[in-house]
Amino acid sequence: MTSEELKLTIEKALDEIRPFLQSDGGDISLVSIDNDKFVKVKLEGNCVGCSVNQMTLKSGVEMTIKKHAPQIEKVINID
């Protein structure tokens, strides 16, 4: 998978989880993909100050991304 294909795959994964975040007044954007293994995202809106955003990141976002792109090792939220 090329870097561009990986980016499109991760965007597709984010599109899958985005409606759940938007229903709570939040959103997510892809910041970068490092070494084709580490994805940096930015939680936005109500997700920024939410006390469960780390759980959302791990059980929702990271799981969904890994389902689409198993080579991803970690998803990191940047503030």
PDB file of N, CA, C and O in Angstrom, chain B, residues numbered from 101:
ATOM      1  N   MET B 101       0.848  -1.180   0.000  1.00  0.00           N
ATOM      2  CA  MET B 101       0.000   0.000   0.000  1.00  0.00           C
ATOM      3  C   MET B 101       0.892   1.241   0.000  1.00  0.00           C
ATOM      4  O   MET B 101       1.774   1.378   0.848  1.00  0.00           O
ATOM      5  N   THR B 102       0.661   2.134  -0.943  1.00  0.00           N
ATOM      6  CA  THR B 102       1.441   3.371  -0.998  1.00  0.00           C
ATOM      7  C   THR B 102       1.003   4.308   0.125  1.00  0.00           C
ATOM      8  O   THR B 102      -0.040   4.108   0.748  1.00  0.00           O
ATOM      9  N   SER B 103       1.807   5.321   0.368  1.00  0.00           N
ATOM     10  CA  SER B 103       1.464   6.309   1.400  1.00  0.00           C
ATOM     11  C   SER B 103       0.144   7.005   1.084  1.00  0.00           C
ATOM     12  O   SER B 103      -0.648   7.284   1.985  1.00  0.00           O
ATOM     13  N   GLU B 104      -0.091   7.285  -0.200  1.00  0.00           N
ATOM     14  CA  GLU B 104      -1.341   7.939  -0.596  1.00  0.00           C
ATOM     15  C   GLU B 104      -2.541   7.001  -0.375  1.00  0.00           C
ATOM     16  O   GLU B 104      -3.597   7.433   0.088  1.00  0.00           O
ATOM     17  N   GLU B 105      -2.367   5.730  -0.709  1.00  0.00           N
ATOM     18  CA  GLU B 105      -3.447   4.755  -0.483  1.00  0.00           C
ATOM     19  C   GLU B 105      -3.722   4.603   1.007  1.00  0.00           C
ATOM     20  O   GLU B 105      -4.877   4.477   1.415  1.00  0.00           O
ATOM     21  N   LEU B 106      -2.675   4.614   1.821  1.00  0.00           N
ATOM     22  CA  LEU B 106      -2.839   4.515   3.267  1.00  0.00           C
ATOM     23  C   LEU B 106      -3.605   5.724   3.796  1.00  0.00           C
ATOM     24  O   LEU B 106      -4.496   5.587   4.634  1.00  0.00           O
ATOM     25  N   LYS B 107      -3.253   6.900   3.302  1.00  0.00           N
ATOM     26  CA  LYS B 107      -3.953   8.118   3.728  1.00  0.00           C
ATOM     27  C   LYS B 107      -5.441   8.036   3.382  1.00  0.00           C
ATOM     28  O   LYS B 107      -6.290   8.371   4.209  1.00  0.00           O
ATOM     29  N   LEU B 108      -5.755   7.596   2.176  1.00  0.00           N
ATOM     30  CA  LEU B 108      -7.158   7.463   1.770  1.00  0.00           C
ATOM     31  C   LEU B 108      -7.883   6.426   2.623  1.00  0.00           C
ATOM     32  O   LEU B 108      -9.049   6.611   2.971  1.00  0.00           O
ATOM     33  N   THR B 109      -7.198   5.341   2.956  1.00  0.00           N
ATOM     34  CA  THR B 109      -7.792   4.294   3.790  1.00  0.00           C
ATOM     35  C   THR B 109      -8.094   4.831   5.191  1.00  0.00           C
ATOM     36  O   THR B 109      -9.150   4.541   5.754  1.00  0.00           O
ATOM     37  N   ILE B 110      -7.176   5.604   5.744  1.00  0.00           N
ATOM     38  CA  ILE B 110      -7.385   6.164   7.080  1.00  0.00           C
ATOM     39  C   ILE B 110      -8.488   7.213   7.055  1.00  0.00           C
ATOM     40  O   ILE B 110      -9.286   7.293   7.988  1.00  0.00           O
ATOM     41  N   GLU B 111      -8.541   8.013   6.005  1.00  0.00           N
ATOM     42  CA  GLU B 111      -9.636   8.985   5.873  1.00  0.00           C
ATOM     43  C   GLU B 111     -10.986   8.260   5.812  1.00  0.00           C
ATOM     44  O   GLU B 111     -11.971   8.725   6.387  1.00  0.00           O
ATOM     45  N   LYS B 112     -11.024   7.132   5.121  1.00  0.00           N
ATOM     46  CA  LYS B 112     -12.255   6.336   5.038  1.00  0.00           C
ATOM     47  C   LYS B 112     -12.645   5.826   6.424  1.00  0.00           C
ATOM     48  O   LYS B 112     -13.823   5.831   6.783  1.00  0.00           O
ATOM     49  N   ALA B 113     -11.660   5.389   7.197  1.00  0.00           N
ATOM     50  CA  ALA B 113     -11.922   4.925   8.562  1.00  0.00           C
ATOM     51  C   ALA B 113     -12.454   6.067   9.424  1.00  0.00           C
ATOM     52  O   ALA B 113     -13.386   5.875  10.205  1.00  0.00           O
ATOM     53  N   LEU B 114     -11.867   7.245   9.284  1.00  0.00           N
ATOM     54  CA  LEU B 114     -12.339   8.404  10.055  1.00  0.00           C
ATOM     55  C   LEU B 114     -13.754   8.796   9.643  1.00  0.00           C
ATOM     56  O   LEU B 114     -14.559   9.205  10.480  1.00  0.00           O
ATOM     57  N   ASP B 115     -14.055   8.670   8.352  1.00  0.00           N
ATOM     58  CA  ASP B 115     -15.414   8.960   7.878  1.00  0.00           C
ATOM     59  C   ASP B 115     -16.433   8.012   8.504  1.00  0.00           C
ATOM     60  O   ASP B 115     -17.595   8.372   8.692  1.00  0.00           O
ATOM     61  N   GLU B 116     -15.987   6.799   8.824  1.00  0.00           N
ATOM     62  CA  GLU B 116     -16.870   5.806   9.442  1.00  0.00           C
ATOM     63  C   GLU B 116     -17.213   6.189  10.880  1.00  0.00           C
ATOM     64  O   GLU B 116     -18.339   5.975  11.329  1.00  0.00           O
ATOM     65  N   ILE B 117     -16.249   6.751  11.599  1.00  0.00           N
ATOM     66  CA  ILE B 117     -16.487   7.089  13.014  1.00  0.00           C
ATOM     67  C   ILE B 117     -16.952   8.533  13.209  1.00  0.00           C
ATOM     68  O   ILE B 117     -17.513   8.869  14.253  1.00  0.00           O
ATOM     69  N   ARG B 118     -16.725   9.373  12.224  1.00  0.00           N
ATOM     70  CA  ARG B 118     -17.055  10.807  12.335  1.00  0.00           C
ATOM     71  C   ARG B 118     -18.517  11.073  12.737  1.00  0.00           C
ATOM     72  O   ARG B 118     -18.745  11.936  13.585  1.00  0.00           O
ATOM     73  N   PRO B 119     -19.518  10.377  12.173  1.00  0.00           N
ATOM     74  CA  PRO B 119     -20.909  10.670  12.572  1.00  0.00           C
ATOM     75  C   PRO B 119     -21.162  10.507  14.066  1.00  0.00           C
ATOM     76  O   PRO B 119     -21.961  11.246  14.640  1.00  0.00           O
ATOM     77  N   PHE B 120     -20.489   9.544  14.705  1.00  0.00           N
ATOM     78  CA  PHE B 120     -20.659   9.353  16.149  1.00  0.00           C
ATOM     79  C   PHE B 120     -20.081  10.533  16.924  1.00  0.00           C
ATOM     80  O   PHE B 120     -20.662  10.972  17.916  1.00  0.00           O
ATOM     81  N   LEU B 121     -18.952  11.040  16.475  1.00  0.00           N
ATOM     82  CA  LEU B 121     -18.336  12.194  17.126  1.00  0.00           C
ATOM     83  C   LEU B 121     -19.180  13.449  16.893  1.00  0.00           C
ATOM     84  O   LEU B 121     -19.379  14.251  17.805  1.00  0.00           O
ATOM     85  N   GLN B 122     -19.673  13.608  15.665  1.00  0.00           N
ATOM     86  CA  GLN B 122     -20.467  14.794  15.329  1.00  0.00           C
ATOM     87  C   GLN B 122     -21.794  14.808  16.074  1.00  0.00           C
ATOM     88  O   GLN B 122     -22.323  15.879  16.375  1.00  0.00           O
ATOM     89  N   SER B 123     -22.338  13.631  16.376  1.00  0.00           N
ATOM     90  CA  SER B 123     -23.604  13.589  17.113  1.00  0.00           C
ATOM     91  C   SER B 123     -23.446  14.142  18.529  1.00  0.00           C
ATOM     92  O   SER B 123     -24.430  14.536  19.154  1.00  0.00           O
ATOM     93  N   ASP B 124     -22.207  14.174  19.037  1.00  0.00           N
ATOM     94  CA  ASP B 124     -21.927  14.756  20.349  1.00  0.00           C
ATOM     95  C   ASP B 124     -21.302  16.142  20.237  1.00  0.00           C
ATOM     96  O   ASP B 124     -20.800  16.680  21.225  1.00  0.00           O
ATOM     97  N   GLY B 125     -21.330  16.724  19.029  1.00  0.00           N
ATOM     98  CA  GLY B 125     -20.796  18.064  18.839  1.00  0.00           C
ATOM     99  C   GLY B 125     -19.292  18.113  18.624  1.00  0.00           C
ATOM    100  O   GLY B 125     -18.672  19.166  18.779  1.00  0.00           O
ATOM    101  N   GLY B 126     -18.707  16.983  18.268  1.00  0.00           N
ATOM    102  CA  GLY B 126     -17.261  16.938  18.045  1.00  0.00           C
ATOM    103  C   GLY B 126     -16.929  16.572  16.615  1.00  0.00           C
ATOM    104  O   GLY B 126     -17.808  16.468  15.760  1.00  0.00           O
ATOM    105  N   ASP B 127     -15.661  16.381  16.373  1.00  0.00           N
ATOM    106  CA  ASP B 127     -15.188  15.952  15.054  1.00  0.00           C
ATOM    107  C   ASP B 127     -13.751  15.480  15.208  1.00  0.00           C
ATOM    108  O   ASP B 127     -13.183  15.528  16.299  1.00  0.00           O
ATOM    109  N   ILE B 128     -13.167  15.023  14.104  1.00  0.00           N
ATOM    110  CA  ILE B 128     -11.791  14.545  14.114  1.00  0.00           C
ATOM    111  C   ILE B 128     -11.168  14.851  12.764  1.00  0.00           C
ATOM    112  O   ILE B 128     -11.838  14.795  11.733  1.00  0.00           O
ATOM    113  N   SER B 129      -9.884  15.174  12.774  1.00  0.00           N
ATOM    114  CA  SER B 129      -9.183  15.383  11.509  1.00  0.00           C
ATOM    115  C   SER B 129      -7.835  14.674  11.550  1.00  0.00           C
ATOM    116  O   SER B 129      -7.208  14.552  12.603  1.00  0.00           O
ATOM    117  N   LEU B 130      -7.409  14.216  10.390  1.00  0.00           N
ATOM    118  CA  LEU B 130      -6.120  13.558  10.247  1.00  0.00           C
ATOM    119  C   LEU B 130      -5.038  14.620  10.173  1.00  0.00           C
ATOM    120  O   LEU B 130      -5.126  15.540   9.361  1.00  0.00           O
ATOM    121  N   VAL B 131      -4.020  14.502  11.014  1.00  0.00           N
ATOM    122  CA  VAL B 131      -2.913  15.452  11.027  1.00  0.00           C
ATOM    123  C   VAL B 131      -1.746  14.902  10.215  1.00  0.00           C
ATOM    124  O   VAL B 131      -1.230  15.580   9.326  1.00  0.00           O
ATOM    125  N   SER B 132      -1.328  13.669  10.521  1.00  0.00           N
ATOM    126  CA  SER B 132      -0.210  13.080   9.797  1.00  0.00           C
ATOM    127  C   SER B 132      -0.157  11.573   9.999  1.00  0.00           C
ATOM    128  O   SER B 132      -0.795  11.019  10.895  1.00  0.00           O
ATOM    129  N   ILE B 133       0.618  10.933   9.144  1.00  0.00           N
ATOM    130  CA  ILE B 133       0.914   9.510   9.275  1.00  0.00           C
ATOM    131  C   ILE B 133       2.436   9.409   9.260  1.00  0.00           C
ATOM    132  O   ILE B 133       3.076   9.764   8.270  1.00  0.00           O
ATOM    133  N   ASP B 134       3.005   8.931  10.347  1.00  0.00           N
ATOM    134  CA  ASP B 134       4.453   8.853  10.471  1.00  0.00           C
ATOM    135  C   ASP B 134       4.929   7.420  10.280  1.00  0.00           C
ATOM    136  O   ASP B 134       4.437   6.503  10.937  1.00  0.00           O
ATOM    137  N   ASN B 135       5.884   7.231   9.383  1.00  0.00           N
ATOM    138  CA  ASN B 135       6.503   5.917   9.121  1.00  0.00           C
ATOM    139  C   ASN B 135       5.482   4.846   8.750  1.00  0.00           C
ATOM    140  O   ASN B 135       5.738   3.659   8.948  1.00  0.00           O
ATOM    141  N   ASP B 136       4.339   5.243   8.219  1.00  0.00           N
ATOM    142  CA  ASP B 136       3.255   4.317   7.869  1.00  0.00           C
ATOM    143  C   ASP B 136       2.820   3.444   9.049  1.00  0.00           C
ATOM    144  O   ASP B 136       2.269   2.362   8.846  1.00  0.00           O
ATOM    145  N   LYS B 137       3.065   3.910  10.286  1.00  0.00           N
ATOM    146  CA  LYS B 137       2.719   3.132  11.481  1.00  0.00           C
ATOM    147  C   LYS B 137       1.969   3.923  12.533  1.00  0.00           C
ATOM    148  O   LYS B 137       1.171   3.366  13.287  1.00  0.00           O
ATOM    149  N   PHE B 138       2.226   5.227  12.584  1.00  0.00           N
ATOM    150  CA  PHE B 138       1.662   6.063  13.645  1.00  0.00           C
ATOM    151  C   PHE B 138       0.793   7.163  13.037  1.00  0.00           C
ATOM    152  O   PHE B 138       1.245   7.950  12.206  1.00  0.00           O
ATOM    153  N   VAL B 139      -0.454   7.194  13.469  1.00  0.00           N
ATOM    154  CA  VAL B 139      -1.405   8.169  12.954  1.00  0.00           C
ATOM    155  C   VAL B 139      -1.619   9.245  14.014  1.00  0.00           C
ATOM    156  O   VAL B 139      -1.898   8.944  15.175  1.00  0.00           O
ATOM    157  N   LYS B 140      -1.484  10.500  13.597  1.00  0.00           N
ATOM    158  CA  LYS B 140      -1.773  11.624  14.489  1.00  0.00           C
ATOM    159  C   LYS B 140      -3.083  12.247  14.038  1.00  0.00           C
ATOM    160  O   LYS B 140      -3.265  12.581  12.867  1.00  0.00           O
ATOM    161  N   VAL B 141      -3.991  12.396  14.997  1.00  0.00           N
ATOM    162  CA  VAL B 141      -5.291  12.994  14.726  1.00  0.00           C
ATOM    163  C   VAL B 141      -5.503  14.155  15.686  1.00  0.00           C
ATOM    164  O   VAL B 141      -4.806  14.297  16.691  1.00  0.00           O
ATOM    165  N   LYS B 142      -6.480  14.976  15.346  1.00  0.00           N
ATOM    166  CA  LYS B 142      -6.854  16.084  16.222  1.00  0.00           C
ATOM    167  C   LYS B 142      -8.344  15.994  16.492  1.00  0.00           C
ATOM    168  O   LYS B 142      -9.164  16.127  15.583  1.00  0.00           O
ATOM    169  N   LEU B 143      -8.686  15.764  17.758  1.00  0.00           N
ATOM    170  CA  LEU B 143     -10.089  15.783  18.155  1.00  0.00           C
ATOM    171  C   LEU B 143     -10.522  17.240  18.228  1.00  0.00           C
ATOM    172  O   LEU B 143      -9.762  18.095  18.682  1.00  0.00           O
ATOM    173  N   GLU B 144     -11.741  17.524  17.782  1.00  0.00           N
ATOM    174  CA  GLU B 144     -12.214  18.899  17.669  1.00  0.00           C
ATOM    175  C   GLU B 144     -13.574  19.060  18.335  1.00  0.00           C
ATOM    176  O   GLU B 144     -14.236  18.079  18.674  1.00  0.00           O
ATOM    177  N   GLY B 145     -13.976  20.303  18.514  1.00  0.00           N
ATOM    178  CA  GLY B 145     -15.295  20.608  19.082  1.00  0.00           C
ATOM    179  C   GLY B 145     -15.424  20.104  20.512  1.00  0.00           C
ATOM    180  O   GLY B 145     -14.505  20.254  21.317  1.00  0.00           O
ATOM    181  N   ASN B 146     -16.564  19.509  20.821  1.00  0.00           N
ATOM    182  CA  ASN B 146     -16.813  19.016  22.175  1.00  0.00           C
ATOM    183  C   ASN B 146     -15.866  17.892  22.578  1.00  0.00           C
ATOM    184  O   ASN B 146     -15.722  17.608  23.767  1.00  0.00           O
ATOM    185  N   CYS B 147     -15.221  17.249  21.614  1.00  0.00           N
ATOM    186  CA  CYS B 147     -14.294  16.156  21.927  1.00  0.00           C
ATOM    187  C   CYS B 147     -13.038  16.656  22.635  1.00  0.00           C
ATOM    188  O   CYS B 147     -12.369  15.885  23.323  1.00  0.00           O
ATOM    189  N   VAL B 148     -12.709  17.946  22.472  1.00  0.00           N
ATOM    190  CA  VAL B 148     -11.478  18.484  23.044  1.00  0.00           C
ATOM    191  C   VAL B 148     -11.488  18.402  24.570  1.00  0.00           C
ATOM    192  O   VAL B 148     -10.527  17.913  25.164  1.00  0.00           O
ATOM    193  N   GLY B 149     -12.530  18.859  25.197  1.00  0.00           N
ATOM    194  CA  GLY B 149     -12.569  18.878  26.654  1.00  0.00           C
ATOM    195  C   GLY B 149     -13.291  17.693  27.270  1.00  0.00           C
ATOM    196  O   GLY B 149     -13.488  17.652  28.484  1.00  0.00           O
ATOM    197  N   CYS B 150     -13.681  16.744  26.463  1.00  0.00           N
ATOM    198  CA  CYS B 150     -14.471  15.609  26.947  1.00  0.00           C
ATOM    199  C   CYS B 150     -13.615  14.684  27.807  1.00  0.00           C
ATOM    200  O   CYS B 150     -12.485  14.354  27.447  1.00  0.00           O
ATOM    201  N   SER B 151     -14.158  14.278  28.930  1.00  0.00           N
ATOM    202  CA  SER B 151     -13.402  13.424  29.848  1.00  0.00           C
ATOM    203  C   SER B 151     -13.233  11.999  29.328  1.00  0.00           C
ATOM    204  O   SER B 151     -12.385  11.263  29.834  1.00  0.00           O
ATOM    205  N   VAL B 152     -14.010  11.595  28.339  1.00  0.00           N
ATOM    206  CA  VAL B 152     -13.870  10.231  27.818  1.00  0.00           C
ATOM    207  C   VAL B 152     -13.155  10.201  26.465  1.00  0.00           C
ATOM    208  O   VAL B 152     -13.215   9.191  25.765  1.00  0.00           O
ATOM    209  N   ASN B 153     -12.472  11.303  26.083  1.00  0.00           N
ATOM    210  CA  ASN B 153     -11.869  11.323  24.753  1.00  0.00           C
ATOM    211  C   ASN B 153     -10.752  10.298  24.587  1.00  0.00           C
ATOM    212  O   ASN B 153     -10.540   9.819  23.473  1.00  0.00           O
ATOM    213  N   GLN B 154     -10.030   9.942  25.648  1.00  0.00           N
ATOM    214  CA  GLN B 154      -8.992   8.907  25.513  1.00  0.00           C
ATOM    215  C   GLN B 154      -9.625   7.542  25.264  1.00  0.00           C
ATOM    216  O   GLN B 154      -9.084   6.734  24.509  1.00  0.00           O
ATOM    217  N   MET B 155     -10.766   7.282  25.897  1.00  0.00           N
ATOM    218  CA  MET B 155     -11.481   6.036  25.642  1.00  0.00           C
ATOM    219  C   MET B 155     -12.019   6.026  24.207  1.00  0.00           C
ATOM    220  O   MET B 155     -11.949   5.008  23.518  1.00  0.00           O
ATOM    221  N   THR B 156     -12.547   7.149  23.775  1.00  0.00           N
ATOM    222  CA  THR B 156     -13.032   7.276  22.400  1.00  0.00           C
ATOM    223  C   THR B 156     -11.893   7.043  21.419  1.00  0.00           C
ATOM    224  O   THR B 156     -12.062   6.362  20.407  1.00  0.00           O
ATOM    225  N   LEU B 157     -10.742   7.608  21.721  1.00  0.00           N
ATOM    226  CA  LEU B 157      -9.583   7.473  20.841  1.00  0.00           C
ATOM    227  C   LEU B 157      -9.159   6.014  20.725  1.00  0.00           C
ATOM    228  O   LEU B 157      -8.909   5.530  19.621  1.00  0.00           O
ATOM    229  N   LYS B 158      -9.075   5.310  21.844  1.00  0.00           N
ATOM    230  CA  LYS B 158      -8.604   3.921  21.829  1.00  0.00           C
ATOM    231  C   LYS B 158      -9.666   2.952  21.317  1.00  0.00           C
ATOM    232  O   LYS B 158      -9.412   2.186  20.387  1.00  0.00           O
ATOM    233  N   SER B 159     -10.844   2.983  21.915  1.00  0.00           N
ATOM    234  CA  SER B 159     -11.842   1.968  21.585  1.00  0.00           C
ATOM    235  C   SER B 159     -12.622   2.285  20.323  1.00  0.00           C
ATOM    236  O   SER B 159     -13.206   1.389  19.714  1.00  0.00           O
ATOM    237  N   GLY B 160     -12.638   3.531  19.926  1.00  0.00           N
ATOM    238  CA  GLY B 160     -13.376   3.898  18.724  1.00  0.00           C
ATOM    239  C   GLY B 160     -12.474   4.176  17.545  1.00  0.00           C
ATOM    240  O   GLY B 160     -12.493   3.449  16.552  1.00  0.00           O
ATOM    241  N   VAL B 161     -11.685   5.227  17.653  1.00  0.00           N
ATOM    242  CA  VAL B 161     -10.877   5.697  16.533  1.00  0.00           C
ATOM    243  C   VAL B 161      -9.773   4.700  16.186  1.00  0.00           C
ATOM    244  O   VAL B 161      -9.665   4.275  15.036  1.00  0.00           O
ATOM    245  N   GLU B 162      -8.958   4.328  17.162  1.00  0.00           N
ATOM    246  CA  GLU B 162      -7.835   3.427  16.881  1.00  0.00           C
ATOM    247  C   GLU B 162      -8.322   2.072  16.371  1.00  0.00           C
ATOM    248  O   GLU B 162      -7.756   1.521  15.427  1.00  0.00           O
ATOM    249  N   MET B 163      -9.358   1.541  16.987  1.00  0.00           N
ATOM    250  CA  MET B 163      -9.896   0.245  16.563  1.00  0.00           C
ATOM    251  C   MET B 163     -10.405   0.315  15.116  1.00  0.00           C
ATOM    252  O   MET B 163     -10.162  -0.598  14.327  1.00  0.00           O
ATOM    253  N   THR B 164     -11.097   1.380  14.778  1.00  0.00           N
ATOM    254  CA  THR B 164     -11.633   1.534  13.419  1.00  0.00           C
ATOM    255  C   THR B 164     -10.508   1.685  12.404  1.00  0.00           C
ATOM    256  O   THR B 164     -10.550   1.077  11.333  1.00  0.00           O
ATOM    257  N   ILE B 165      -9.508   2.488  12.733  1.00  0.00           N
ATOM    258  CA  ILE B 165      -8.378   2.671  11.815  1.00  0.00           C
ATOM    259  C   ILE B 165      -7.639   1.354  11.609  1.00  0.00           C
ATOM    260  O   ILE B 165      -7.299   1.010  10.477  1.00  0.00           O
ATOM    261  N   LYS B 166      -7.385   0.610  12.689  1.00  0.00           N
ATOM    262  CA  LYS B 166      -6.663  -0.666  12.581  1.00  0.00           C
ATOM    263  C   LYS B 166      -7.465  -1.706  11.800  1.00  0.00           C
ATOM    264  O   LYS B 166      -6.893  -2.589  11.161  1.00  0.00           O
ATOM    265  N   LYS B 167      -8.776  -1.596  11.856  1.00  0.00           N
ATOM    266  CA  LYS B 167      -9.621  -2.507  11.076  1.00  0.00           C
ATOM    267  C   LYS B 167      -9.383  -2.284   9.583  1.00  0.00           C
ATOM    268  O   LYS B 167      -9.340  -3.235   8.803  1.00  0.00           O
ATOM    269  N   HIS B 168      -9.229  -1.031   9.201  1.00  0.00           N
ATOM    270  CA  HIS B 168      -9.011  -0.674   7.792  1.00  0.00           C
ATOM    271  C   HIS B 168      -7.544  -0.777   7.389  1.00  0.00           C
ATOM    272  O   HIS B 168      -7.231  -1.116   6.247  1.00  0.00           O
ATOM    273  N   ALA B 169      -6.649  -0.484   8.325  1.00  0.00           N
ATOM    274  CA  ALA B 169      -5.206  -0.471   8.045  1.00  0.00           C
ATOM    275  C   ALA B 169      -4.467  -1.153   9.197  1.00  0.00           C
ATOM    276  O   ALA B 169      -3.978  -0.481  10.105  1.00  0.00           O
ATOM    277  N   PRO B 170      -4.386  -2.490   9.164  1.00  0.00           N
ATOM    278  CA  PRO B 170      -3.799  -3.249  10.279  1.00  0.00           C
ATOM    279  C   PRO B 170      -2.337  -2.917  10.588  1.00  0.00           C
ATOM    280  O   PRO B 170      -1.860  -3.206  11.686  1.00  0.00           O
ATOM    281  N   GLN B 171      -1.626  -2.320   9.641  1.00  0.00           N
ATOM    282  CA  GLN B 171      -0.220  -1.998   9.884  1.00  0.00           C
ATOM    283  C   GLN B 171      -0.031  -0.819  10.837  1.00  0.00           C
ATOM    284  O   GLN B 171       1.077  -0.578  11.315  1.00  0.00           O
ATOM    285  N   ILE B 172      -1.103  -0.092  11.113  1.00  0.00           N
ATOM    286  CA  ILE B 172      -1.011   1.034  12.043  1.00  0.00           C
ATOM    287  C   ILE B 172      -0.824   0.496  13.453  1.00  0.00           C
ATOM    288  O   ILE B 172      -1.573  -0.369  13.907  1.00  0.00           O
ATOM    289  N   GLU B 173       0.190   1.023  14.142  1.00  0.00           N
ATOM    290  CA  GLU B 173       0.502   0.555  15.503  1.00  0.00           C
ATOM    291  C   GLU B 173      -0.151   1.399  16.576  1.00  0.00           C
ATOM    292  O   GLU B 173      -0.527   0.882  17.628  1.00  0.00           O
ATOM    293  N   LYS B 174      -0.292   2.707  16.322  1.00  0.00           N
ATOM    294  CA  LYS B 174      -0.815   3.586  17.362  1.00  0.00           C
ATOM    295  C   LYS B 174      -1.465   4.807  16.756  1.00  0.00           C
ATOM    296  O   LYS B 174      -1.029   5.315  15.723  1.00  0.00           O
ATOM    297  N   VAL B 175      -2.514   5.273  17.411  1.00  0.00           N
ATOM    298  CA  VAL B 175      -3.178   6.526  17.032  1.00  0.00           C
ATOM    299  C   VAL B 175      -2.977   7.500  18.192  1.00  0.00           C
ATOM    300  O   VAL B 175      -3.262   7.184  19.347  1.00  0.00           O
ATOM    301  N   ILE B 176      -2.484   8.678  17.857  1.00  0.00           N
ATOM    302  CA  ILE B 176      -2.128   9.672  18.860  1.00  0.00           C
ATOM    303  C   ILE B 176      -2.957  10.929  18.616  1.00  0.00           C
ATOM    304  O   ILE B 176      -3.051  11.418  17.490  1.00  0.00           O
ATOM    305  N   ASN B 177      -3.559  11.444  19.692  1.00  0.00           N
ATOM    306  CA  ASN B 177      -4.293  12.707  19.598  1.00  0.00           C
ATOM    307  C   ASN B 177      -3.344  13.848  19.931  1.00  0.00           C
ATOM    308  O   ASN B 177      -2.662  13.825  20.956  1.00  0.00           O
ATOM    309  N   ILE B 178      -3.306  14.845  19.056  1.00  0.00           N
ATOM    310  CA  ILE B 178      -2.525  16.048  19.370  1.00  0.00           C
ATOM    311  C   ILE B 178      -3.486  17.161  19.749  1.00  0.00           C
ATOM    312  O   ILE B 178      -4.572  17.282  19.183  1.00  0.00           O
ATOM    313  N   ASP B 179      -3.076  17.963  20.703  1.00  0.00           N
ATOM    314  CA  ASP B 179      -3.937  19.048  21.165  1.00  0.00           C
ATOM    315  C   ASP B 179      -3.704  20.293  20.360  1.00  0.00           C
ATOM    316  O   ASP B 179      -4.342  21.316  20.607  1.00  0.00           O
TER     317      ASP B 179
END
